Amino acid sequence: MWRKRDKILILAGLSFILVILFSVPALAIGSQDDGGNYIGPDGCKYCHPVNFNEWMQTNHSRAFNTLVEVGQDKNEDCIPCHVTGYNKETKTYKFKDITCEECHNSGDLSANIAQRVTKIIYSQENRSSQDLQNILDRMNLTTKSMVVNLSASMCGRCHQGEHYPTYEEWNISGHARALATVKNDTRAQDSCLKCHSVEWITAGEHQKPTLDQVTLGLTCEACHNVHDSKNGKMLRAPKKKLCESCHNMDGEKPGSPAFHPGFEMRQSVGGVDTDPYFYQPSAGCEDCHRYSRQFNESMKLEAITGHTFKIDFRVCLECHDGYPSAEEAEKFVRKHQENVMDHYNRTLIKVNDAARYSATISGPEREVYDRVLNEARFNMKFVEADRSKGEHNPGYAEELIKKAEVKADNILKGKPGAAVDMPGFDLISGIMTLLLAILAVTIKNKK
């Protein structure tokens, strides 16, 4: 009985200590031997079988073999990013593949942690109860062990350069500035961190940090979970859902600022008194914002990974055969945007005039004027906050502006409560467009 309880205490204490050690942040350590005792993935597997099994499903666990497949396993320029514990002086490494210790530092426990743990817990038949700390001391646990590093520079040690310039691209993206953006906003709250800080995203449910505590924005781990590959590319969510998990209005209504309504604009939802316009319903965010291109040395082409998330108009040519060049595709898009924003700017004048007129109204009528004015402003803010100048869904952007214009006109006519257009032909047309798109996709998949 005593021996069984002692085992439980030892295992519980060990788990607690390791959890604490895993929560300690660190700076990037470089793709090289850190001087500690490397235990290898089998050593980590003993206490972390779930993480080990997840890692086994990722490309990191097969990193060295990718070199073997292309005959580059002797190439000293490639090897450092395909092994663990590389020593640039001796040109040697501790383990093949990108194992736990390449990202978490060397285990620094011993060269045979699994065997030592087994011996301590199970081999002393007549051992009396001992202080838990003494046992942990015998295992040589140190605060250096198993750090967690969420910085982009950690991944950027290898995911950079002419072949895979992921880090360089991310560094000039809006994601890299996400934390600075929210901290410079006087309206920001701790809840904003769910879309602006990797520390909030990866923290446990009851361990969420505050604005004053976080130091990192949307680094790689905000979108990727290196322990999980079920969504492909080690994404935290299916790619069709990942972007919209943050780029949405979160149910905001008139009177609120309508932050980043990219999802709602694409889906034709969220506006006031608006009809739907389904625009390229089968296209996802990543189809346009994640254009990538492989490195081709013979053609002198640089790699592109799509991590700036800015539109590269060469992406249009992958789906639209009608454009002779990326330049022509861009001209078409810019014309769309010009038309939408011209309508937006003309309507904004009316909405501002309506605001001034509403300010002159007093008494019970003022409530109706303010409500309709807020609805018009909300639709206009919807278009502005989407930041695509209507290109995410030109028809719906025009619809939002049109309904805002009608509301402003009604205010200026002294009839704020007058009805706006009810859903009619536009709604039927939108539904038919969606059904035809679904039918086309279904037929294509059957083929």
C-alpha positions in Angstrom: 0.0 0.0 0.0 2.8 2.4 1.0 4.8 1.6 -2.1 1.9 2.2 -4.4 1.1 5.6 -2.8 4.8 6.6 -3.1 4.8 5.8 -6.8 1.7 8.0 -7.3 3.3 10.9 -5.4 6.5 10.6 -7.4 4.7 10.6 -10.7 2.4 13.5 -9.7 5.4 15.6 -8.5 7.4 14.9 -11.6 4.5 15.9 -13.8 4.0 19.1 -11.8 7.6 20.1 -12.1 7.7 19.5 -15.8 4.5 21.5 -16.3 6.2 24.4 -14.6 9.4 24.1 -16.6 7.4 23.9 -19.9 5.8 27.2 -19.0 9.1 29.2 -18.8 9.6 31.4 -21.9 13.0 31.8 -23.6 14.7 33.6 -26.4 15.6 31.8 -29.6 18.6 29.5 -29.1 19.7 29.0 -32.6 19.8 25.8 -34.7 22.8 24.3 -32.9 24.0 22.3 -30.0 23.1 24.1 -26.8 25.7 22.2 -24.7 23.2 20.2 -22.7 22.6 16.5 -22.4 20.3 15.4 -25.3 18.0 12.5 -24.4 16.3 12.0 -27.8 12.6 11.6 -28.6 12.4 8.2 -26.9 13.4 9.9 -23.6 10.6 12.5 -24.0 8.2 9.8 -25.0 8.4 8.2 -21.6 6.6 11.1 -19.9 4.9 12.7 -22.9 3.5 9.9 -25.0 0.6 12.0 -26.4 3.0 14.7 -27.6 5.4 12.1 -29.0 2.6 10.4 -31.0 1.5 13.7 -32.4 5.0 14.7 -33.3 5.4 11.4 -35.2 2.6 12.5 -37.5 4.3 15.8 -38.5 6.9 16.5 -41.1 9.4 17.4 -38.4 9.7 13.7 -37.5 10.7 13.0 -41.1 12.9 16.0 -41.7 16.1 14.2 -42.4 14.5 11.7 -44.7 13.4 14.5 -46.9 17.1 15.2 -47.6 17.7 11.5 -48.3 14.9 11.5 -50.8 16.5 14.3 -52.8 20.1 13.1 -52.3 21.1 16.1 -50.1 21.7 14.2 -46.8 25.5 15.1 -47.0 24.9 18.7 -47.9 26.2 20.8 -45.0 24.1 23.7 -46.0 20.9 21.7 -45.6 21.7 19.4 -42.6 21.5 22.0 -39.7 17.8 22.5 -40.3 17.0 18.8 -40.7 18.6 17.5 -37.4 18.7 18.2 -33.7 21.7 19.5 -31.8 23.9 20.5 -34.8 27.4 21.5 -33.9 28.7 23.8 -36.6 32.4 23.3 -35.5 32.4 19.5 -35.7 29.7 19.2 -38.3 28.0 16.6 -36.2 24.5 16.4 -34.6 22.8 14.6 -31.8 19.7 13.2 -33.5 18.3 13.1 -37.0 15.0 15.0 -37.7 13.5 17.9 -35.8 12.9 16.4 -32.4 11.5 17.9 -29.2 14.8 19.2 -28.0 15.4 21.3 -31.2 12.6 23.6 -30.1 12.5 23.0 -26.3 16.3 22.9 -25.6 18.2 19.8 -24.5 16.5 17.7 -21.8 19.6 18.2 -19.6 18.5 15.5 -17.3 20.8 12.6 -18.2 21.6 10.5 -21.3 19.2 7.8 -20.0 16.3 9.5 -18.4 13.8 6.7 -19.0 16.0 4.1 -17.4 16.8 6.3 -14.4 13.2 7.1 -13.8 12.2 3.5 -14.0 15.0 2.5 -11.6 14.1 5.2 -9.0 10.5 4.3 -8.9 10.4 0.6 -9.3 13.7 -1.0 -8.3 14.0 -0.2 -4.5 11.8 -3.0 -3.0 12.3 -2.1 0.6 12.5 1.7 0.2 10.7 3.8 2.9 8.9 7.0 2.1 11.2 9.8 0.9 10.9 13.4 0.5 9.7 14.1 -3.1 12.3 16.8 -3.6 15.1 14.4 -2.9 13.9 12.1 -5.6 13.7 15.0 -8.1 17.2 16.1 -7.1 18.5 12.6 -7.9 17.0 12.9 -11.4 19.0 16.1 -11.9 16.0 18.2 -13.0 17.1 21.8 -13.7 15.3 25.1 -14.6 17.1 25.0 -18.0 15.2 22.0 -19.0 12.5 22.0 -21.7 11.7 25.7 -22.3 8.7 26.9 -24.4 9.6 29.5 -27.0 6.7 31.1 -28.9 8.7 33.7 -30.7 8.7 33.8 -34.5 12.4 33.8 -34.5 12.4 30.3 -33.1 10.7 28.9 -36.2 12.6 31.5 -38.3 15.9 29.8 -37.6 15.1 27.4 -40.4 12.0 28.7 -42.1 13.8 31.5 -43.8 16.1 32.2 -46.7 15.6 32.0 -50.5 14.0 28.5 -50.4 11.5 29.1 -47.6 11.3 32.9 -46.8 8.4 32.4 -44.4 10.0 34.3 -41.5 11.0 37.3 -43.7 7.5 37.4 -45.2 5.7 37.2 -41.8 8.0 40.0 -40.5 6.4 42.5 -43.0 2.9 41.2 -42.5 0.1 42.7 -40.4 0.3 39.7 -38.1 3.8 40.7 -37.0 2.4 44.1 -35.9 -0.7 42.6 -34.2 0.3 43.2 -30.6 1.5 46.8 -31.3 -1.7 47.6 -33.1 -3.9 46.6 -30.1 -1.6 48.1 -27.5 -1.7 51.4 -29.3 -5.5 51.4 -29.4 -7.0 53.2 -26.4 -10.2 51.1 -26.8 -8.3 47.8 -26.4 -9.3 45.3 -23.8 -7.9 42.0 -22.6 -10.4 40.2 -24.7 -8.7 41.6 -27.9 -5.8 39.3 -27.2 -7.7 36.3 -28.4 -6.8 37.5 -31.9 -3.7 39.6 -31.2 -1.4 37.5 -29.1 0.0 34.0 -29.4 0.4 33.9 -25.6 -3.3 34.2 -25.1 -4.1 31.7 -27.8 -1.9 29.0 -26.4 -2.6 29.6 -22.7 -4.9 27.3 -20.7 -8.5 28.3 -20.2 -7.8 29.7 -16.7 -4.3 31.1 -17.4 -5.1 33.8 -20.0 -2.7 36.7 -19.8 -3.6 40.4 -19.7 -2.6 43.3 -22.0 0.0 44.3 -19.5 1.5 40.8 -19.4 1.8 39.8 -23.1 5.0 40.5 -25.1 4.3 38.6 -28.3 1.8 39.2 -31.1 0.6 36.7 -33.8 3.7 34.6 -34.2 3.8 31.2 -36.0 2.2 29.3 -33.1 -0.9 31.5 -33.3 -1.9 29.7 -36.5 0.2 26.5 -36.3 0.3 23.8 -33.6 3.6 21.9 -34.1 2.3 19.0 -32.1 -0.7 18.4 -34.3 -1.0 17.7 -38.0 -4.6 16.6 -38.4 -5.5 19.8 -40.2 -2.6 19.7 -42.6 0.4 22.0 -42.4 0.2 21.7 -38.6 -2.7 24.3 -38.6 -4.7 24.9 -35.4 -7.9 24.7 -37.4 -9.0 23.6 -40.9 -7.7 26.3 -43.3 -11.3 27.2 -44.3 -12.1 28.1 -40.7 -8.7 29.4 -39.4 -8.8 32.9 -40.9 -12.5 33.5 -40.1 -12.0 32.6 -36.4 -10.5 36.1 -36.0 -11.5 38.0 -39.1 -15.2 38.4 -38.1 -17.4 41.0 -36.3 -18.3 38.6 -33.5 -22.0 39.6 -33.7 -21.6 43.4 -33.6 -24.7 45.5 -34.2 -25.4 49.1 -35.0 -23.8 51.4 -32.5 -20.6 49.3 -32.4 -17.5 49.8 -34.5 -17.8 46.7 -36.8 -14.2 45.5 -36.4 -12.7 43.3 -39.2 -15.9 41.9 -40.8 -14.0 39.8 -43.5 -16.1 36.7 -42.8 -19.4 38.5 -42.9 -18.6 40.3 -46.1 -17.7 37.1 -47.8 -20.9 35.4 -46.6 -23.2 38.4 -47.2 -24.4 38.6 -43.6 -24.4 41.1 -40.8 -25.5 44.3 -42.6 -28.7 46.1 -41.8 -31.7 45.5 -44.2 -29.4 44.0 -46.8 -29.9 41.3 -49.5 -27.2 38.6 -50.0 -24.8 38.6 -52.9 -22.9 35.4 -53.2 -19.5 36.0 -54.7 -17.2 33.1 -55.6 -18.6 31.0 -52.7 -16.2 28.2 -53.2 -13.1 30.4 -52.6 -11.5 30.6 -49.2 -9.3 33.3 -47.7 -6.1 31.3 -48.3 -6.9 30.8 -52.0 -6.2 34.5 -52.6 -4.1 35.6 -49.6 -1.7 32.7 -49.5 -0.2 32.6 -53.0 3.0 30.5 -52.9 5.7 29.6 -55.4 8.5 27.1 -55.1 12.1 27.9 -55.6 13.5 27.0 -59.0 17.2 27.6 -59.3 17.4 26.9 -63.0 14.8 29.6 -63.7 16.3 32.0 -61.1 12.9 32.2 -59.3 12.7 32.9 -55.6 10.4 31.0 -53.3 7.2 32.6 -52.1 5.3 31.1 -49.1 2.4 33.5 -48.9 3.0 34.7 -45.4 2.8 38.4 -46.1 -0.9 37.6 -46.7 -1.0 40.4 -49.2 -2.6 39.8 -52.6 -0.1 38.7 -55.3 -2.2 39.0 -58.5 -0.5 36.0 -60.0 -2.8 34.0 -57.8 -5.7 35.1 -60.0 -4.3 33.2 -63.0 -4.6 29.9 -61.1 -8.4 29.9 -61.2 -9.3 32.5 -63.9 -8.2 31.6 -67.4 -9.5 34.8 -68.9 -6.7 37.0 -67.7 -3.6 37.1 -70.0 -1.4 38.4 -67.1 -1.4 39.3 -63.5 -1.3 42.9 -64.5 -4.6 42.6 -66.3 -6.1 40.8 -63.4 -5.0 43.6 -61.1 -6.6 46.2 -63.4 -9.9 44.4 -63.2 -9.8 44.3 -59.4 -8.7 47.9 -59.1 -11.7 48.9 -61.3 -14.0 47.0 -59.0 -12.6 48.8 -56.0 -12.7 52.2 -57.7 -16.4 51.8 -58.4 -17.3 50.6 -54.9 -15.3 53.4 -53.2 -16.7 56.1 -55.5 -20.2 55.0 -54.4 -18.9 54.9 -50.8 -17.5 58.4 -50.8 -20.6 59.9 -52.4 -22.8 58.2 -49.8 -20.6 59.2 -46.9 -21.4 62.8 -47.7 -25.1 62.0 -47.4 -24.7 60.1 -44.2 -22.7 63.0 -42.6 -25.4 65.4 -43.8 -28.0 63.1 -42.2 -26.1 63.2 -39.0 -26.1 67.0 -38.9 -29.8 67.0 -39.7 -30.6 64.5 -37.0 -28.7 66.7 -34.4 -31.4 69.4 -35.0 -34.2 67.1 -34.0 -35.5 67.1 -30.5 -38.2 65.3 -28.6 -39.4 61.7 -29.0 -38.6 61.7 -32.7 -34.9 62.0 -32.0 -34.8 58.3 -31.0 -36.0 57.1 -34.4 -33.5 59.5 -36.2 -30.6 58.2 -34.1 -31.5 54.6 -34.7 -31.7 54.9 -38.4 -28.6 57.0 -38.5 -26.7 54.3 -36.5 -27.9 51.7 -39.0 -26.6 53.8 -42.0 -23.3 54.4 -40.2 -22.9 50.7 -39.3 -23.3 49.6 -43.0 -20.7 52.2 -44.0 -18.3 51.2 -41.3 -18.8 47.6 -42.4 -17.4 48.4 -45.8 -14.6 50.5 -44.4 -13.5 48.0 -41.8 -13.5 45.1 -44.3 -10.5 46.9 -45.8 -10.8 45.2 -49.2 -12.6 48.2 -50.8 -15.4 45.9 -51.6 -13.3 43.2 -53.4 -14.2 40.5 -50.9 -17.7 40.7 -52.2 -18.4 43.7 -54.6 -22.1 43.1 -54.8 -22.6 43.0 -51.0 -20.4 46.0 -50.5 -22.6 47.9 -53.0 -25.7 46.6 -51.2 -24.4 47.9 -47.8 -23.7 51.3 -49.3 -27.0 51.4 -51.1 -29.0 50.7 -48.0 -27.0 53.3 -46.0 -27.8 55.8 -48.8 -31.5 55.0 -48.6 -31.5 55.5 -44.8 -29.6 58.8 -45.1 -32.1 60.0 -47.8 -35.0 59.1 -45.6 -33.5 61.1 -42.7 -32.9 64.1 -44.9 -36.5 63.9 -46.2 -37.7 64.0 -42.6 -39.0 60.4 -42.8 -36.4 58.3 -41.0 -38.9 55.4 -40.4 -39.7 55.0 -44.1 -39.2 51.4 -45.4 -36.1 50.5 -47.3 -36.3 48.0 -50.2 -37.5 44.6 -49.0 -35.6 41.5 -50.2 -36.9 40.7 -53.7 -35.2 40.0 -57.0 -31.7 40.5 -55.5 -32.4 37.8 -52.9 -33.8 35.3 -55.4 -30.8 36.1 -57.7 -28.4 35.5 -54.9 -29.9 32.2 -53.9 -29.9 31.0 -57.5 -26.2 32.0 -57.9 -25.4 30.0 -54.7 -27.3 26.9 -55.9 -25.7 27.0 -59.3 -22.2 27.3 -57.6 -23.0 24.3 -55.4 -24.2 22.3 -58.4 -21.0 23.1 -60.3 -18.8 22.1 -57.4 -20.8 18.8 -56.9 -20.5 17.9 -60.6 -16.8 18.7 -60.6 -16.2 16.5 -57.5 -18.1 13.6 -59.1 -15.8 13.7 -62.1 
